[in-house]
Amino acid sequence: MKLIITDIEDPAFLVEGEHKIIKPQRNIHHCIGCFGCWIKTPGRCVIHDGYENTGIDMSRCKELIFVSRCCYGSVSPFVKMVQDRAISYIHPDFVIRKGEMHHKRRYQNVIELSLYLYGANITDAEKETARSIIEGNADNYDGLVKDVRFYQSMKELEGLVL
């Protein structure tokens, strides 16, 4: 399954195959760092606002795709909040990967991450930051980077096939 997290309310891109799209549909609450998703309800956020199952959704996907407005080389606040609420995807224990300490895997799937950022005048520095962040995300999820692309506007995403 492909899991797409986007800040676009009515996306005009196309998705092939089995997928789920998480987009702004209701108010999302910030992660409060309570670790309830690790201790009380492993894998599921304790805040019930419609976004509590994102970690579980990630456990079922083969590809995680972010489609977002570029904000200083990162994703939009909505996409980042969804991503923060999915911390339950990883286990609270630590392992060493590539000589660095990271959280251990909770699930067996290996996720391929793709990032599609849109926005007028995305600078080379922002592109470098975006690539660095998605590589860091892949390391944290024990996954792989599949694709990183940049678009000048949301309109350019129309007809894009994911």
C-alpha positions as a Markdown table, in Angstrom:
| # | Residue | x | y | z |
|---|---|---|---|---|
| 1 | Met | 0.0 | 0.0 | 0.0 |
| 2 | Lys | 1.1 | 3.6 | -0.6 |
| 3 | Leu | 0.5 | 6.0 | 2.2 |
| 4 | Ile | 0.3 | 9.6 | 1.0 |
| 5 | Ile | 0.4 | 12.5 | 3.5 |
| 6 | Thr | -0.4 | 15.8 | 1.9 |
| 7 | Asp | -1.5 | 19.3 | 2.8 |
| 8 | Ile | -3.6 | 19.6 | -0.3 |
| 9 | Glu | -7.3 | 19.3 | 0.6 |
| 10 | Asp | -8.4 | 18.3 | -2.9 |
| 11 | Pro | -5.4 | 16.7 | -4.6 |
| 12 | Ala | -5.3 | 16.6 | -8.4 |
| 13 | Phe | -2.6 | 14.0 | -8.6 |
| 14 | Leu | -3.3 | 10.4 | -9.5 |
| 15 | Val | -2.4 | 7.3 | -7.4 |
| 16 | Glu | -1.9 | 3.9 | -8.9 |
| 17 | Gly | -2.6 | 0.8 | -6.8 |
| 18 | Glu | -3.8 | 0.4 | -3.3 |
| 19 | His | -3.4 | 3.6 | -1.3 |
| 20 | Lys | -4.5 | 5.8 | 1.5 |
| 21 | Ile | -4.4 | 9.6 | 1.5 |
| 22 | Ile | -4.1 | 11.6 | 4.7 |
| 23 | Lys | -5.0 | 15.2 | 4.1 |
| 24 | Pro | -6.5 | 18.1 | 6.1 |
| 25 | Gln | -10.1 | 17.0 | 6.8 |
| 26 | Arg | -10.5 | 18.1 | 10.5 |
| 27 | Asn | -8.5 | 19.8 | 13.2 |
| 28 | Ile | -5.3 | 17.9 | 14.1 |
| 29 | His | -3.8 | 18.1 | 17.5 |
| 30 | His | -0.1 | 18.5 | 18.1 |
| 31 | Cys | 1.9 | 15.6 | 19.5 |
| 32 | Ile | 2.3 | 16.4 | 23.2 |
| 33 | Gly | 5.3 | 14.1 | 23.8 |
| 34 | Cys | 3.4 | 12.0 | 26.3 |
| 35 | Phe | 4.8 | 8.7 | 24.9 |
| 36 | Gly | 1.4 | 7.1 | 25.4 |
| 37 | Cys | 1.7 | 5.7 | 21.8 |
| 38 | Trp | 4.8 | 3.8 | 23.1 |
| 39 | Ile | 3.6 | 2.8 | 26.5 |
| 40 | Lys | -0.2 | 2.9 | 26.9 |
| 41 | Thr | -1.4 | 2.0 | 23.4 |
| 42 | Pro | 1.7 | 0.7 | 21.4 |
| 43 | Gly | 1.5 | 1.8 | 17.8 |
| 44 | Arg | -1.5 | 4.1 | 18.2 |
| 45 | Cys | -1.6 | 7.7 | 19.4 |
| 46 | Val | -3.7 | 8.3 | 22.5 |
| 47 | Ile | -5.1 | 11.6 | 21.1 |
| 48 | His | -8.4 | 10.7 | 19.3 |
| 49 | Asp | -8.9 | 13.3 | 16.5 |
| 50 | Gly | -8.9 | 11.1 | 13.4 |
| 51 | Tyr | -5.1 | 11.0 | 13.0 |
| 52 | Glu | -4.3 | 8.5 | 15.8 |
| 53 | Asn | -3.8 | 5.6 | 13.4 |
| 54 | Thr | -1.1 | 7.1 | 11.3 |
| 55 | Gly | 1.7 | 4.9 | 12.8 |
| 56 | Ile | -0.4 | 1.8 | 12.1 |
| 57 | Asp | -1.1 | 3.0 | 8.6 |
| 58 | Met | 2.7 | 3.4 | 8.1 |
| 59 | Ser | 3.1 | -0.2 | 9.3 |
| 60 | Arg | 1.0 | -1.4 | 6.4 |
| 61 | Cys | 2.6 | 0.6 | 3.7 |
| 62 | Lys | 5.5 | -0.1 | 1.3 |
| 63 | Glu | 5.8 | 3.5 | 0.2 |
| 64 | Leu | 5.3 | 6.7 | 2.2 |
| 65 | Ile | 4.8 | 9.7 | 0.0 |
| 66 | Phe | 4.8 | 13.3 | 1.2 |
| 67 | Val | 3.2 | 15.9 | -1.0 |
| 68 | Ser | 3.6 | 19.3 | 0.5 |
| 69 | Arg | 4.2 | 23.0 | 0.2 |
| 70 | Cys | 7.9 | 23.7 | 0.8 |
| 71 | Cys | 8.5 | 25.5 | 4.0 |
| 72 | Tyr | 12.2 | 26.5 | 4.3 |
| 73 | Gly | 13.2 | 23.2 | 2.8 |
| 74 | Ser | 10.8 | 21.1 | 4.8 |
| 75 | Val | 7.2 | 20.1 | 4.7 |
| 76 | Ser | 4.2 | 22.3 | 5.7 |
| 77 | Pro | 3.1 | 22.5 | 9.3 |
| 78 | Phe | 0.1 | 20.1 | 8.7 |
| 79 | Val | 2.3 | 17.4 | 7.1 |
| 80 | Lys | 4.9 | 17.8 | 9.9 |
| 81 | Met | 2.2 | 17.4 | 12.6 |
| 82 | Val | 0.9 | 14.2 | 11.0 |
| 83 | Gln | 4.4 | 12.9 | 10.8 |
| 84 | Asp | 5.0 | 13.8 | 14.5 |
| 85 | Arg | 1.8 | 12.0 | 15.5 |
| 86 | Ala | 3.2 | 8.9 | 13.7 |
| 87 | Ile | 6.1 | 8.5 | 16.1 |
| 88 | Ser | 4.4 | 5.3 | 17.3 |
| 89 | Tyr | 5.6 | 3.7 | 14.0 |
| 90 | Ile | 9.0 | 3.2 | 15.7 |
| 91 | His | 9.8 | 1.4 | 18.9 |
| 92 | Pro | 11.1 | 3.3 | 22.0 |
| 93 | Asp | 14.2 | 1.1 | 22.3 |
| 94 | Phe | 17.4 | 2.0 | 20.5 |
| 95 | Val | 19.7 | 0.3 | 18.0 |
| 96 | Ile | 22.9 | 1.4 | 16.2 |
| 97 | Arg | 22.4 | 1.9 | 12.4 |
| 98 | Lys | 25.2 | 3.3 | 10.2 |
| 99 | Gly | 27.1 | 4.2 | 13.3 |
| 100 | Glu | 24.3 | 6.3 | 14.7 |
| 101 | Met | 21.7 | 5.6 | 17.5 |
| 102 | His | 18.2 | 5.3 | 16.2 |
| 103 | His | 14.9 | 3.9 | 17.4 |
| 104 | Lys | 14.4 | 0.2 | 16.8 |
| 105 | Arg | 11.8 | -1.0 | 14.3 |
| 106 | Arg | 8.4 | -1.8 | 15.6 |
| 107 | Tyr | 7.2 | -3.4 | 12.4 |
| 108 | Gln | 8.8 | -5.6 | 9.7 |
| 109 | Asn | 8.0 | -3.5 | 6.6 |
| 110 | Val | 10.7 | -1.5 | 4.9 |
| 111 | Ile | 9.3 | 1.8 | 3.7 |
| 112 | Glu | 10.4 | 3.7 | 0.6 |
| 113 | Leu | 10.0 | 7.4 | 1.1 |
| 114 | Ser | 9.2 | 9.9 | -1.6 |
| 115 | Leu | 9.0 | 13.7 | -1.2 |
| 116 | Tyr | 7.2 | 16.0 | -3.6 |
| 117 | Leu | 7.5 | 19.7 | -2.6 |
| 118 | Tyr | 5.8 | 22.6 | -4.4 |
| 119 | Gly | 6.3 | 26.3 | -4.1 |
| 120 | Ala | 7.5 | 29.3 | -6.0 |
| 121 | Asn | 11.2 | 29.9 | -6.1 |
| 122 | Ile | 12.4 | 27.0 | -4.0 |
| 123 | Thr | 16.1 | 27.8 | -3.5 |
| 124 | Asp | 19.0 | 25.4 | -4.0 |
| 125 | Ala | 19.6 | 25.6 | -0.2 |
| 126 | Glu | 16.0 | 24.6 | 0.5 |
| 127 | Lys | 16.4 | 21.6 | -2.0 |
| 128 | Glu | 19.5 | 20.5 | -0.2 |
| 129 | Thr | 17.7 | 20.8 | 3.2 |
| 130 | Ala | 14.8 | 18.8 | 1.9 |
| 131 | Arg | 17.0 | 16.0 | 0.6 |
| 132 | Ser | 18.9 | 15.9 | 3.9 |
| 133 | Ile | 15.6 | 15.8 | 6.0 |
| 134 | Ile | 14.1 | 13.0 | 3.9 |
| 135 | Glu | 17.3 | 11.0 | 4.2 |
| 136 | Gly | 17.2 | 11.5 | 7.9 |
| 137 | Asn | 13.6 | 10.4 | 8.0 |
| 138 | Ala | 14.6 | 7.3 | 6.0 |
| 139 | Asp | 17.3 | 6.5 | 8.5 |
| 140 | Asn | 14.9 | 7.0 | 11.5 |
| 141 | Tyr | 12.3 | 4.7 | 9.9 |
| 142 | Asp | 15.0 | 2.3 | 8.8 |
| 143 | Gly | 13.7 | 2.8 | 5.3 |
| 144 | Leu | 15.0 | 4.0 | 1.9 |
| 145 | Val | 14.6 | 7.2 | -0.1 |
| 146 | Lys | 12.9 | 6.5 | -3.4 |
| 147 | Asp | 12.3 | 9.9 | -5.0 |
| 148 | Val | 12.6 | 13.7 | -4.3 |
| 149 | Arg | 11.1 | 16.2 | -6.7 |
| 150 | Phe | 10.4 | 19.9 | -6.7 |
| 151 | Tyr | 7.6 | 21.8 | -8.4 |
| 152 | Gln | 7.1 | 25.6 | -8.9 |
| 153 | Ser | 3.3 | 25.4 | -8.0 |
| 154 | Met | 0.6 | 23.1 | -6.9 |
| 155 | Lys | -0.8 | 23.3 | -10.4 |
| 156 | Glu | 2.2 | 21.4 | -11.7 |
| 157 | Leu | 1.1 | 18.4 | -9.6 |
| 158 | Glu | -2.1 | 18.0 | -11.7 |
| 159 | Gly | -1.9 | 14.7 | -13.5 |
| 160 | Leu | 1.2 | 13.6 | -11.5 |
| 161 | Val | 1.0 | 9.8 | -11.1 |
| 162 | Leu | 2.2 | 8.4 | -7.8 |
